[in-house]
Amino acid sequence: MEMEISPPAIEIIKEYETLQLTAYQDGESISIGYGHSNLSGGEQFELGDTITEEEADKLLWHGSGNI
């Protein structure tokens, strides 16, 4: 079951997660944006892939319902 997340909650996540516009190794996974991990499902990235800040925001909004 997915839960809805509020705009203030998104802002809190942004305060605590560092925005990374280039995909990087994060333990056993590859992460990008505000901590979007290949292990969380959804769009997959390879090391060195890049995204825009707008794309990072979309990943955060779409992925945060799975928290």
Beta strands, then each sheet from edge to edge (+ up, - down):
strand 1: 20-26
strand 2: 29-33
strand 3: 36-37
sheet 1: 1+ 2- 3+
end
